[in-house]
Amino acid sequence: MALYGDQEIINTDGVLCLTVVAAMIRLRRKYEVPHLKEEGLRRLQRQFPSSLEDHGNLDTDAYEYIDFQVDDDDPRHKSAFSAINLAHECGIQTILPALYLETVGCDLEGMMFSSDELPIPYTALRSCVYGREKLLHAWMNRPYAAPPAVCTVKAQCKAAARPLSKAIRKPPPDLGATLWPWTSFLGTWAEVSALSQGLCKHCQAEFAKVHEEERETHWAVLPSYFKLPAWDDLKDFEA
């Protein structure tokens, strides 16, 4: 049992149900058992990290550390909302930027109108909608790569870059994926992925470089997009 430090649950990389993680964190209020709170928090922070590198290493197709126990046909936001409610209930701020980021690629109509009751705290819902707008604005105003000096087929690449740049000016299918590594991001957008193949390898690398630079820029200020304190000012369990 987690209460007694069972190593099958504590400090392992296996998947734990969110209900178990929530119980571990909530028990801190009743029992002075530090490893429960620490392991529950560790699980959440690994799934919703504050590091761009850790975020980029996550599986983009499935949750690796937490089982949200949702059905395959459940809306995507259902998992994020359950974690958001837990974070607000227990005063866990450090996971909120990455957690709110999960919602920006979800169906907005489904998020807002699937029920007449608020699915998450109003402050959280407001932050998610505001963050979506900020990320969309950042994407639509991003810089675009130009053929680098080492490109030996500039006319060909300029011709290929025009439809690619035009396609990228549209909102992406998954707005949250704009903060994934370039190769993972291309996996979510078939049109852009196909058009990028018309570039030489040097120009493809230049597009990837610009994308990575933009990722770093926006991740550094991501909390502000959701009206949260800066990364270093986010605290846990202070409520």
TORPALUM-649861 format. One record per atom (N, C-alpha, C): x negated, y, z. Coordinates in steps of 0.001 Angstrom, whole numbers. Layout:
BEGIN
+---------+---------+---------+
!      xx !      yy !      zz !
+---------+---------+---------+
!       X !       Y !       Z !
...
+---------+---------+---------+
This chain:
BEGIN
+---------+---------+---------+
!      xx !      yy !      zz !
+---------+---------+---------+
!    -846 !   -1202 !       0 !
!       0 !       0 !       0 !
!    -883 !    1255 !       0 !
!    -388 !    2294 !    -686 !
!   -1157 !    3533 !    -762 !
!   -1398 !    4130 !     617 !
!    -428 !    3957 !    1532 !
!    -532 !    4537 !    2863 !
!   -1762 !    4027 !    3601 !
!   -2165 !    2787 !    3280 !
!   -3302 !    2176 !    3958 !
!   -4538 !    2132 !    3074 !
!   -4512 !    2869 !    1975 !
!   -5686 !    2961 !    1132 !
!   -5876 !    1799 !     191 !
!   -4796 !    1171 !    -256 !
!   -4873 !      41 !   -1177 !
!   -5638 !     466 !   -2438 !
!   -6742 !    -247 !   -2739 !
!   -7584 !     138 !   -3856 !
!   -6941 !    -114 !   -5216 !
!   -5840 !    -860 !   -5259 !
!   -5130 !   -1020 !   -6527 !
!   -4378 !     248 !   -6900 !
!   -4221 !    1130 !   -5956 !
!   -3520 !    2389 !   -6204 !
!   -4458 !    3579 !   -6054 !
!   -5313 !    3529 !   -5041 !
!   -6193 !    4660 !   -4750 !
!   -7450 !    4592 !   -5604 !
!   -7809 !    5727 !   -6206 !
!   -9042 !    5872 !   -6976 !
!   -9175 !    4847 !   -8108 !
!   -8104 !    4587 !   -8802 !
!   -8151 !    3730 !   -9980 !
!   -7670 !    4535 !  -11174 !
!   -7916 !    3991 !  -12352 !
!   -7516 !    4697 !  -13568 !
!   -6241 !    4125 !  -14173 !
!   -5610 !    3182 !  -13501 !
!   -4369 !    2613 !  -14009 !
!   -3238 !    3622 !  -13977 !
!   -2184 !    3297 !  -14691 !
!   -1015 !    4191 !  -14749 !
!    -150 !    3998 !  -13511 !
!     292 !    5096 !  -12918 !
!    1218 !    5056 !  -11790 !
!    2518 !    5742 !  -12169 !
!    3618 !    5223 !  -11684 !
!    4914 !    5865 !  -11905 !
!    4942 !    7228 !  -11219 !
!    5627 !    8172 !  -11830 !
!    5732 !    9496 !  -11222 !
!    6394 !    9405 !   -9848 !
!    7329 !    8500 !   -9685 !
!    7994 !    8365 !   -8383 !
!    6995 !    7979 !   -7296 !
!    6011 !    7155 !   -7646 !
!    4980 !    6770 !   -6679 !
!    4076 !    7961 !   -6381 !
!    3666 !    8669 !   -7420 !
!    2823 !    9854 !   -7236 !
!    3544 !   10884 !   -6371 !
!    4831 !   11090 !   -6645 !
!    5614 !   12051 !   -5866 !
!    5700 !   11629 !   -4408 !
!    5900 !   10344 !   -4160 !
!    5983 !    9842 !   -2779 !
!    4666 !   10062 !   -2050 !
!    3548 !    9838 !   -2723 !
!    2235 !   10025 !   -2109 !
!    2041 !   11472 !   -1681 !
!    2485 !   12398 !   -2521 !
!    2315 !   13818 !   -2212 !
!    3292 !   14266 !   -1128 !
!    4533 !   13804 !   -1218 !
!    5536 !   14219 !    -237 !
!    5225 !   13688 !    1158 !
!    4599 !   12517 !    1224 !
!    4286 !   11926 !    2528 !
!    3274 !   12747 !    3317 !
!    2556 !   13634 !    2614 !
!    1587 !   14465 !    3328 !
!    2271 !   15322 !    4384 !
!    3565 !   15623 !    4160 !
!    4301 !   16472 !    5104 !
!    4652 !   15713 !    6379 !
!    4747 !   14388 !    6256 !
!    5157 !   13585 !    7402 !
!    3982 !   12914 !    8089 !
!    2972 !   12535 !    7285 !
!    1811 !   11838 !    7839 !
!     543 !   12604 !    7470 !
!    -390 !   12646 !    8411 !
!   -1678 !   13258 !    8136 !
!   -2588 !   12191 !    7510 !
!   -2356 !   11907 !    6232 !
!   -3142 !   10906 !    5517 !
!   -3726 !   11599 !    4281 !
!   -4903 !   12190 !    4381 !
!   -5449 !   13011 !    3296 !
!   -5568 !   12285 !    1960 !
!   -5910 !   10985 !    1988 !
!   -6140 !   10304 !     713 !
!   -4867 !   10174 !    -119 !
!   -3713 !   10194 !     529 !
!   -2457 !   10145 !    -220 !
!   -2291 !   11399 !   -1075 !
!   -2419 !   12540 !    -419 !
!   -2266 !   13812 !   -1128 !
!   -3326 !   13964 !   -2206 !
!   -4563 !   13612 !   -1863 !
!   -5666 !   13793 !   -2801 !
!   -5507 !   12921 !   -4040 !
!   -5084 !   11665 !   -3850 !
!   -4930 !   10784 !   -4993 !
!   -3732 !   11183 !   -5845 !
!   -2636 !   11578 !   -5203 !
!   -1486 !   12037 !   -5967 !
!   -1828 !   13256 !   -6796 !
!   -2545 !   14201 !   -6181 !
!   -2953 !   15410 !   -6892 !
!   -3932 !   15075 !   -8014 !
!   -4853 !   14156 !   -7746 !
!   -5835 !   13765 !   -8760 !
!   -5142 !   13213 !   -9999 !
!   -4125 !   12405 !   -9781 !
!   -3384 !   11845 !  -10908 !
!   -2754 !   12957 !  -11756 !
!   -2122 !   13886 !  -11092 !
!   -1468 !   14974 !  -11807 !
!   -2490 !   15837 !  -12549 !
!   -3615 !   16107 !  -11900 !
!   -4624 !   16966 !  -12520 !
!   -5318 !   16278 !  -13690 !
!   -5420 !   14968 !  -13670 !
!   -6013 !   14270 !  -14809 !
!   -5058 !   14270 !  -16005 !
!   -3766 !   14196 !  -15716 !
!   -2789 !   14214 !  -16806 !
!   -2544 !   15624 !  -17325 !
!   -2645 !   16602 !  -16436 !
!   -2422 !   18005 !  -16812 !
!   -3622 !   18823 !  -16339 !
!   -4751 !   18723 !  -17054 !
!   -6012 !   19290 !  -16570 !
!   -6127 !   20798 !  -16762 !
!   -7079 !   21361 !  -16043 !
!   -7382 !   22786 !  -16187 !
!   -8590 !   23004 !  -17104 !
!   -9270 !   21938 !  -17461 !
!  -10432 !   22002 !  -18345 !
!  -10025 !   21744 !  -19787 !
!  -10499 !   22577 !  -20696 !
!  -10198 !   22380 !  -22114 !
!  -10792 !   21070 !  -22613 !
!  -11986 !   20732 !  -22129 !
!  -12611 !   19474 !  -22532 !
!  -11760 !   18279 !  -22108 !
!  -11284 !   18304 !  -20860 !
!  -10443 !   17207 !  -20386 !
!   -9132 !   17146 !  -21159 !
!   -8586 !   18304 !  -21456 !
!   -7350 !   18351 !  -22239 !
!   -7564 !   17734 !  -23618 !
!   -8701 !   18043 !  -24232 !
!   -8989 !   17531 !  -25559 !
!   -9249 !   16037 !  -25595 !
!   -9599 !   15460 !  -24446 !
!   -9879 !   14027 !  -24375 !
!   -8643 !   13180 !  -24083 !
!   -7515 !   13832 !  -23825 !
!   -6295 !   13083 !  -23530 !
!   -5750 !   12391 !  -24774 !
!   -5048 !   11308 !  -24548 !
!   -4322 !   10633 !  -25626 !
!   -3167 !   11532 !  -26039 !
!   -3105 !   11892 !  -27314 !
!   -2046 !   12806 !  -27762 !
!    -734 !   12096 !  -28037 !
!    -736 !   10778 !  -27973 !
!     476 !   10015 !  -28290 !
!    1195 !    9477 !  -27061 !
!     525 !    9442 !  -25917 !
!    1140 !    8850 !  -24722 !
!     475 !    9397 !  -23474 !
!    1217 !    9382 !  -22367 !
!     641 !    9779 !  -21084 !
!    -240 !    8645 !  -20567 !
!   -1455 !    8981 !  -20153 !
!   -2433 !    7969 !  -19761 !
!   -2433 !    7629 !  -18279 !
!   -2067 !    8579 !  -17442 !
!   -2244 !    8402 !  -16009 !
!    -943 !    8317 !  -15225 !
!     156 !    8733 !  -15853 !
!    1446 !    8749 !  -15162 !
!    2513 !    8151 !  -16059 !
!    3301 !    7255 !  -15490 !
!    4439 !    6675 !  -16198 !
!    5692 !    7420 !  -15760 !
!    6301 !    8135 !  -16695 !
!    7472 !    8939 !  -16359 !
!    8760 !    8130 !  -16421 !
!    8648 !    6885 !  -16815 !
!    9794 !    5971 !  -16827 !
!   10993 !    6556 !  -17589 !
!   10720 !    7026 !  -18786 !
!   11786 !    7519 !  -19651 !
!   11936 !    6551 !  -20818 !
!   13114 !    6539 !  -21415 !
!   13360 !    5693 !  -22569 !
!   12760 !    6314 !  -23831 !
!   12504 !    5499 !  -24819 !
!   11899 !    5987 !  -26054 !
!   12752 !    7043 !  -26744 !
!   14061 !    6966 !  -26559 !
!   14945 !    7921 !  -27233 !
!   15278 !    9130 !  -26356 !
!   14669 !    9216 !  -25176 !
!   14881 !   10387 !  -24326 !
!   14157 !   11592 !  -24926 !
!   14705 !   12798 !  -24754 !
!   14019 !   13986 !  -25278 !
!   12658 !   14160 !  -24615 !
!   11727 !   14691 !  -25379 !
!   10346 !   14828 !  -24904 !
!   10224 !   15671 !  -23638 !
!   11092 !   16689 !  -23527 !
!   10952 !   17582 !  -22388 !
!   11341 !   16933 !  -21066 !
!   12002 !   15785 !  -21104 !
!   12462 !   15149 !  -19868 !
!   11291 !   14814 !  -18948 !
!   10206 !   14296 !  -19509 !
!    9029 !   13959 !  -18711 !
!    8402 !   15214 !  -18109 !
!    8223 !   16232 !  -18948 !
!    7612 !   17469 !  -18466 !
!    8456 !   18104 !  -17373 !
!    9767 !   18105 !  -17535 !
!   10638 !   18725 !  -16539 !
!   10543 !   18026 !  -15191 !
!   10430 !   16696 !  -15188 !
!   10336 !   15988 !  -13913 !
!    9046 !   16352 !  -13184 !
!    7958 !   16527 !  -13936 !
!    6695 !   16924 !  -13319 !
!    6729 !   18384 !  -12875 !
!    7389 !   19230 !  -13646 !
!    7519 !   20643 !  -13265 !
!    8286 !   20774 !  -11949 !
!    9361 !   20036 !  -11821 !
!   10145 !   20090 !  -10581 !
!    9312 !   19637 !   -9384 !
!    8509 !   18598 !   -9559 !
!    7645 !   18130 !   -8475 !
!    6607 !   19187 !   -8119 !
!    5997 !   19793 !   -9131 !
!    4972 !   20808 !   -8888 !
!    5532 !   22000 !   -8123 !
!    6735 !   22432 !   -8483 !
!    7335 !   23566 !   -7784 !
!    7779 !   23183 !   -6375 !
!    8296 !   21996 !   -6225 !
!    8721 !   21537 !   -4900 !
!    7552 !   21474 !   -3924 !
!    6400 !   21026 !   -4412 !
!    5257 !   20774 !   -3523 !
!    4182 !   21860 !   -3584 !
!    4412 !   22908 !   -4338 !
!    3454 !   24012 !   -4374 !
!    2152 !   23663 !   -5067 !
!    2236 !   22994 !   -6217 !
!    1040 !   22613 !   -6976 !
!     939 !   23522 !   -8188 !
!      15 !   24459 !   -8153 !
!    -104 !   25444 !   -9228 !
!   -1112 !   25051 !  -10298 !
!   -2158 !   24304 !   -9932 !
!   -3272 !   24087 !  -10857 !
!   -2874 !   23326 !  -12119 !
!   -1782 !   22569 !  -12064 !
!   -1368 !   21800 !  -13240 !
!    -360 !   22548 !  -14109 !
!     126 !   23698 !  -13626 !
!    1231 !   24356 !  -14322 !
!     904 !   24820 !  -15743 !
!    -265 !   25430 !  -16012 !
!    -501 !   25853 !  -17405 !
!    -443 !   24702 !  -18399 !
!   -1148 !   23602 !  -18113 !
!   -1136 !   22452 !  -19023 !
!     234 !   21785 !  -19055 !
!     924 !   21834 !  -17934 !
!    2259 !   21239 !  -17860 !
!    3270 !   22066 !  -18646 !
!    3243 !   23370 !  -18480 !
!    4122 !   24225 !  -19273 !
!    3799 !   24105 !  -20766 !
!    2517 !   23894 !  -21078 !
!    2122 !   23731 !  -22474 !
!    2831 !   22545 !  -23114 !
!    3144 !   21531 !  -22312 !
!    3859 !   20364 !  -22825 !
!    5230 !   20744 !  -23384 !
!    5816 !   21794 !  -22862 !
!    7184 !   22145 !  -23257 !
!    7255 !   22970 !  -24534 !
!    6153 !   23612 !  -24936 !
!    6251 !   24542 !  -26063 !
!    6444 !   23823 !  -27392 !
!    6137 !   22527 !  -27427 !
!    6377 !   21773 !  -28640 !
!    7701 !   21027 !  -28637 !
!    8469 !   21230 !  -27575 !
!    9760 !   20530 !  -27448 !
!   10865 !   21293 !  -28179 !
!   11954 !   20615 !  -28403 !
!   13114 !   21229 !  -29042 !
!   13730 !   22254 !  -28085 !
!   13695 !   23518 !  -28488 !
!   14155 !   24592 !  -27600 !
!   15645 !   24482 !  -27310 !
!   16421 !   24142 !  -28306 !
!   17861 !   24013 !  -28092 !
!   18160 !   22909 !  -27078 !
!   17454 !   21793 !  -27215 !
!   17652 !   20692 !  -26273 !
!   17246 !   21073 !  -24861 !
!   16168 !   21836 !  -24747 !
!   15700 !   22280 !  -23436 !
!   16711 !   23196 !  -22760 !
!   17275 !   24109 !  -23545 !
!   18084 !   25176 !  -22967 !
!   19560 !   24828 !  -22835 !
!   20068 !   23960 !  -23709 !
!   21513 !   23780 !  -23769 !
!   21982 !   22342 !  -23573 !
!   21091 !   21461 !  -23146 !
!   21510 !   20071 !  -22931 !
!   22393 !   19938 !  -21689 !
!   22353 !   20945 !  -20821 !
!   23170 !   20923 !  -19613 !
!   23469 !   22350 !  -19185 !
!   24590 !   22530 !  -18497 !
!   24927 !   23857 !  -17978 !
!   24165 !   24155 !  -16690 !
!   23532 !   23143 !  -16126 !
!   22740 !   23325 !  -14916 !
!   21282 !   23566 !  -15290 !
!   20594 !   24350 !  -14473 !
!   19178 !   24600 !  -14724 !
!   18399 !   23303 !  -14506 !
!   17655 !   22817 !  -15525 !
!   16924 !   21559 !  -15367 !
!   15648 !   21713 !  -14553 !
!   15123 !   22933 !  -14518 !
!   13925 !   23261 !  -13739 !
!   14173 !   24633 !  -13116 !
!   13354 !   25043 !  -12145 !
!   13557 !   26374 !  -11557 !
!   13570 !   27467 !  -12627 !
!   14374 !   28490 !  -12388 !
!   14521 !   29553 !  -13371 !
!   13180 !   30194 !  -13706 !
!   12326 !   30409 !  -12704 !
!   11021 !   31018 !  -12961 !
!   10191 !   30161 !  -13899 !
!   10303 !   28834 !  -13777 !
!    9555 !   27931 !  -14640 !
!   10104 !   27963 !  -16067 !
!   11421 !   27943 !  -16203 !
!   12037 !   27973 !  -17526 !
!   11692 !   29282 !  -18242 !
!   11734 !   30356 !  -17503 !
!   11374 !   31663 !  -18074 !
!    9925 !   31663 !  -18556 !
!    9028 !   31086 !  -17755 !
!    7614 !   31018 !  -18130 !
!    7407 !   30177 !  -19384 !
!    8121 !   29066 !  -19483 !
!    7973 !   28183 !  -20643 !
!    8407 !   28867 !  -21931 !
!    9520 !   29584 !  -21878 !
!   10021 !   30269 !  -23063 !
!    9096 !   31426 !  -23435 !
!    8636 !   32168 !  -22431 !
!    7719 !   33287 !  -22679 !
!    6405 !   32774 !  -23259 !
!    5890 !   31672 !  -22716 !
!    4645 !   31106 !  -23196 !
!    4740 !   30627 !  -24625 !
!    5887 !   30074 !  -24974 !
!    6104 !   29646 !  -26363 !
!    5957 !   30841 !  -27304 !
!    6553 !   31955 !  -26938 !
!    6484 !   33153 !  -27771 !
!    5045 !   33674 !  -27877 !
!    4316 !   33658 !  -26762 !
!    2934 !   34129 !  -26761 !
!    2044 !   33244 !  -27623 !
!    2216 !   31941 !  -27523 !
!    1409 !   31024 !  -28314 !
!    1732 !   31134 !  -29806 !
!    3005 !   31317 !  -30113 !
!    3395 !   31480 !  -31508 !
!    2783 !   32751 !  -32083 !
!    2816 !   33831 !  -31310 !
!    2230 !   35100 !  -31758 !
!     722 !   34935 !  -31960 !
!      63 !   34231 !  -31029 !
!   -1379 !   34006 !  -31142 !
!   -1695 !   33196 !  -32401 !
!    -872 !   32189 !  -32692 !
!   -1098 !   31361 !  -33865 !
!    -911 !   32159 !  -35153 !
!     130 !   32942 !  -35216 !
!     426 !   33685 !  -36441 !
!    -610 !   34783 !  -36710 !
!   -1385 !   35156 !  -35692 !
!   -2379 !   36220 !  -35849 !
!   -3804 !   35697 !  -35737 !
!   -3984 !   34394 !  -35924 !
!   -5318 !   33807 !  -35821 !
!   -6165 !   34164 !  -37029 !
!   -7487 !   34215 !  -36863 !
!   -8359 !   34456 !  -38017 !
!   -8445 !   33212 !  -38904 !
!   -8875 !   33394 !  -40124 !
!   -8988 !   32278 !  -41048 !
!  -10424 !   32145 !  -41531 !
!  -10824 !   30914 !  -41795 !
!  -12194 !   30631 !  -42192 !
!  -12435 !   31044 !  -43638 !
!  -13662 !   31495 !  -43890 !
!  -14100 !   31796 !  -45245 !
!  -15178 !   30787 !  -45630 !
!  -15351 !   30506 !  -46910 !
!  -16381 !   29549 !  -47308 !
!  -17746 !   29972 !  -46768 !
!  -18462 !   29086 !  -46084 !
!  -19773 !   29432 !  -45539 !
!  -20827 !   29501 !  -46640 !
!  -21998 !   30047 !  -46286 !
!  -23059 !   30234 !  -47280 !
!  -23516 !   28914 !  -47899 !
!  -23420 !   27835 !  -47123 !
!  -23906 !   26544 !  -47628 !
!  -22940 !   25898 !  -48620 !
!  -21750 !   26460 !  -48778 !
!  -20787 !   25909 !  -49747 !
!  -21335 !   26107 !  -51159 !
!  -21381 !   25040 !  -51931 !
!  -21916 !   25104 !  -53293 !
!  -20819 !   25106 !  -54354 !
!  -19578 !   25031 !  -53905 !
!  -18443 !   25033 !  -54847 !
!  -17432 !   26080 !  -54381 !
!  -17906 !   27305 !  -54224 !
!  -17089 !   28369 !  -53636 !
!  -15799 !   28618 !  -54413 !
!  -15861 !   28587 !  -55727 !
!  -14643 !   28836 !  -56512 !
!  -13607 !   27756 !  -56231 !
!  -14053 !   26506 !  -56163 !
!  -13143 !   25398 !  -55874 !
!  -12559 !   25519 !  -54479 !
!  -13401 !   25854 !  -53509 !
!  -12936 !   25920 !  -52126 !
!  -12048 !   27135 !  -51884 !
!  -12351 !   28249 !  -52550 !
!  -11475 !   29414 !  -52420 !
!  -10095 !   29102 !  -52964 !
!  -10045 !   28375 !  -54091 !
!   -8757 !   27991 !  -54676 !
!   -8010 !   27043 !  -53747 !
!   -8731 !   26125 !  -53092 !
!   -8099 !   25178 !  -52164 !
!   -7693 !   25858 !  -50863 !
!   -8455 !   26881 !  -50476 !
!   -8195 !   27547 !  -49203 !
!   -6939 !   28409 !  -49248 !
!   -6571 !   28904 !  -50439 !
!   -5400 !   29779 !  -50521 !
!   -4117 !   29077 !  -50074 !
!   -3759 !   27917 !  -50645 !
!   -2542 !   27252 !  -50151 !
!   -2677 !   26746 !  -48719 !
!   -3894 !   26408 !  -48327 !
!   -4112 !   25959 !  -46953 !
!   -3854 !   27099 !  -45972 !
!   -4414 !   28270 !  -46272 !
!   -4199 !   29429 !  -45396 !
!   -2729 !   29831 !  -45356 !
!   -2057 !   29726 !  -46517 !
!    -626 !   30048 !  -46573 !
!     178 !   29075 !  -45714 !
!    -166 !   27797 !  -45783 !
!     548 !   26793 !  -44985 !
!     332 !   27017 !  -43498 !
!    -886 !   27369 !  -43121 !
!   -1208 !   27559 !  -41709 !
!    -521 !   28788 !  -41136 !
!    -134 !   29718 !  -41999 !
!     561 !   30908 !  -41499 !
!    1975 !   30594 !  -41001 !
!    2468 !   29413 !  -41322 !
!    3793 !   29018 !  -40840 !
!    3679 !   28461 !  -39424 !
!    4765 !   28505 !  -38652 !
!    4734 !   27877 !  -37330 !
!    4449 !   26378 !  -37462 !
!    3541 !   25835 !  -36670 !
!    3227 !   24405 !  -36765 !
!    4368 !   23548 !  -36239 !
!    4428 !   22280 !  -36650 !
!    5487 !   21382 !  -36162 !
!    5475 !   21233 !  -34650 !
!    4280 !   21228 !  -34069 !
!    4135 !   21112 !  -32612 !
!    3234 !   22231 !  -32141 !
!    3826 !   23270 !  -31591 !
!    3059 !   24450 !  -31194 !
!    2002 !   24113 !  -30142 !
!    2324 !   23189 !  -29250 !
!    1354 !   22809 !  -28230 !
!     120 !   22158 !  -28817 !
!     254 !   21546 !  -29989 !
!    -873 !   20864 !  -30624 !
!   -1931 !   21834 !  -31128 !
!   -1621 !   23122 !  -31180 !
!   -2615 !   24090 !  -31638 !
!   -3789 !   24180 !  -30670 !
!   -3634 !   23667 !  -29455 !
!   -4742 !   23650 !  -28505 !
!   -5384 !   22276 !  -28405 !
!   -5041 !   21381 !  -29307 !
!   -5738 !   20097 !  -29408 !
!   -6965 !   20266 !  -30293 !
!   -7920 !   19358 !  -30209 !
!   -9050 !   19389 !  -31151 !
!   -8559 !   19336 !  -32599 !
!   -9363 !   19837 !  -33503 !
!   -8973 !   19986 !  -34904 !
!   -8455 !   18693 !  -35511 !
!   -9172 !   17591 !  -35327 !
!   -8741 !   16334 !  -35934 !
!   -7405 !   15861 !  -35364 !
!   -7202 !   16022 !  -34060 !
!   -5923 !   15644 !  -33451 !
!   -4810 !   16549 !  -33944 !
!   -5112 !   17829 !  -34070 !
!   -4129 !   18787 !  -34560 !
!   -3685 !   18442 !  -35980 !
!   -4641 !   18101 !  -36848 !
!   -4300 !   17746 !  -38228 !
!   -3372 !   16535 !  -38280 !
!   -3489 !   15663 !  -37283 !
!   -2641 !   14486 !  -37240 !
!   -1173 !   14805 !  -37029 !
!    -875 !   16025 !  -36589 !
!     520 !   16421 !  -36345 !
!    1108 !   17194 !  -37521 !
!     280 !   17529 !  -38498 !
!     736 !   18410 !  -39569 !
!     246 !   17858 !  -40903 !
!    1041 !   17009 !  -41523 !
!     639 !   16291 !  -42728 !
!     289 !   17241 !  -43873 !
!    1059 !   18324 !  -44017 !
!     829 !   19258 !  -45122 !
!    -549 !   19893 !  -45017 !
!    -891 !   20389 !  -43842 !
!   -2186 !   21044 !  -43640 !
!   -3320 !   20033 !  -43757 !
!   -3101 !   18845 !  -43220 !
!   -4125 !   17799 !  -43306 !
!   -4432 !   17467 !  -44758 !
!   -3390 !   17325 !  -45588 !
!   -3593 !   16992 !  -47001 !
!   -4300 !   18129 !  -47739 !
!   -3894 !   19373 !  -47484 !
!   -4509 !   20511 !  -48164 !
!   -5973 !   20686 !  -47779 !
!   -6309 !   20360 !  -46532 !
!   -7695 !   20519 !  -46086 !
!   -8643 !   19581 !  -46824 !
!   -8109 !   18506 !  -47388 !
!   -8955 !   17561 !  -48113 !
!   -9467 !   18143 !  -49431 !
!   -8877 !   19251 !  -49868 !
!   -9351 !   19893 !  -51087 !
!  -10591 !   20729 !  -50881 !
!  -11020 !   20894 !  -49648 !
!  -12223 !   21663 !  -49333 !
!  -13445 !   20752 !  -49317 !
!  -14599 !   21316 !  -49582 !
!  -15830 !   20557 !  -49428 !
!  -16083 !   20318 !  -47944 !
!  -17026 !   19450 !  -47617 !
!  -17262 !   19103 !  -46222 !
!  -17727 !   20303 !  -45408 !
!  -18448 !   21228 !  -46034 !
!  -18926 !   22407 !  -45319 !
!  -17761 !   23331 !  -44953 !
!  -16841 !   23486 !  -45888 !
!  -15688 !   24356 !  -45618 !
!  -14724 !   23702 !  -44638 !
!  -14581 !   22384 !  -44702 !
!  -13779 !   21696 !  -43694 !
!  -14363 !   21927 !  -42300 !
!  -15686 !   21853 !  -42213 !
!  -16350 !   22081 !  -40926 !
!  -16148 !   23516 !  -40451 !
!  -16103 !   24463 !  -41397 !
!  -15894 !   25867 !  -41026 !
!  -14482 !   26083 !  -40492 !
!  -13474 !   25456 !  -41112 !
!  -12111 !   25546 !  -40603 !
!  -12025 !   24946 !  -39199 !
!  -12695 !   23813 !  -39012 !
!  -12700 !   23175 !  -37693 !
!  -13384 !   24065 !  -36664 !
!  -14474 !   24725 !  -37053 !
!  -15213 !   25615 !  -36151 !
!  -14334 !   26785 !  -35697 !
!  -13650 !   27407 !  -36649 !
!  -12765 !   28527 !  -36301 !
!  -11651 !   28042 !  -35373 !
!  -11103 !   26871 !  -35648 !
!  -10051 !   26320 !  -34801 !
!  -10556 !   26103 !  -33381 !
!  -11761 !   25534 !  -33243 !
!  -12307 !   25264 !  -31912 !
!  -12578 !   26565 !  -31158 !
!  -13039 !   27578 !  -31864 !
!  -13271 !   28881 !  -31223 !
!  -11964 !   29473 !  -30717 !
!  -10921 !   29333 !  -31515 !
!   -9612 !   29835 !  -31106 !
!   -9065 !   29049 !  -29910 !
!   -9284 !   27753 !  -29901 !
!   -8870 !   26929 !  -28756 !
!   -9497 !   27450 !  -27465 !
!  -10791 !   27694 !  -27502 !
!  -11508 !   28171 !  -26319 !
!  -10975 !   29527 !  -25868 !
!  -10743 !   30406 !  -26838 !
!  -10246 !   31750 !  -26505 !
!   -8890 !   31687 !  -25816 !
!   -7979 !   30923 !  -26379 !
!   -6616 !   30897 !  -25845 !
!   -6502 !   30047 !  -24579 !
!   -7320 !   29005 !  -24472 !
!   -7275 !   28212 !  -23236 !
!   -7744 !   29056 !  -22049 !
!   -8726 !   29900 !  -22271 !
!   -9263 !   30718 !  -21179 !
!   -8195 !   31609 !  -20558 !
!   -7241 !   32040 !  -21358 !
!   -6188 !   32935 !  -20860 !
!   -4822 !   32259 !  -20856 !
!   -4801 !   30940 !  -21013 !
!   -3523 !   30230 !  -21105 !
!   -2584 !   30524 !  -19938 !
!   -3066 !   30564 !  -18680 !
!   -2127 !   30859 !  -17591 !
!   -1371 !   32172 !  -17787 !
!   -2051 !   33179 !  -18350 !
!   -1383 !   34474 !  -18540 !
!    -241 !   34370 !  -19542 !
!    -318 !   33431 !  -20480 !
!     758 !   33249 !  -21442 !
!    2048 !   32802 !  -20757 !
!    1895 !   32187 !  -19600 !
!    3058 !   31720 !  -18848 !
!    3320 !   32575 !  -17602 !
!    2700 !   33761 !  -17568 !
!    2866 !   34680 !  -16436 !
!    2402 !   34041 !  -15119 !
!    1300 !   33306 !  -15194 !
!     700 !   32676 !  -14017 !
!    -602 !   33379 !  -13676 !
!   -1101 !   33213 !  -12449 !
!   -2419 !   33757 !  -12123 !
!   -3502 !   33116 !  -12983 !
!   -4691 !   33720 !  -13006 !
!   -5812 !   33177 !  -13766 !
!   -6176 !   31784 !  -13241 !
!   -6903 !   31014 !  -14056 !
!   -7256 !   29641 !  -13675 !
!   -7840 !   29571 !  -12260 !
!   -8780 !   30454 !  -11960 !
!   -9472 !   30395 !  -10658 !
!   -8586 !   30809 !   -9495 !
!   -7469 !   31419 !   -9803 !
!   -6577 !   31896 !   -8739 !
!   -5393 !   30969 !   -8500 !
!   -5294 !   29895 !   -9259 !
!   -4220 !   28932 !   -9057 !
!   -4557 !   28053 !   -7852 !
!   -3615 !   27902 !   -6935 !
!   -3856 !   27163 !   -5696 !
!   -2826 !   26042 !   -5546 !
!   -3175 !   25091 !   -4705 !
!   -2284 !   23958 !   -4432 !
!   -1937 !   23857 !   -2955 !
!    -711 !   23479 !   -2699 !
!    -232 !   23184 !   -1340 !
!    -318 !   24378 !    -391 !
!    -172 !   25589 !    -924 !
!    -216 !   26743 !     -43 !
!    1163 !   27195 !     378 !
!    2184 !   26641 !    -275 !
!    3566 !   27025 !      71 !
!    3977 !   26334 !    1365 !
+---------+---------+---------+
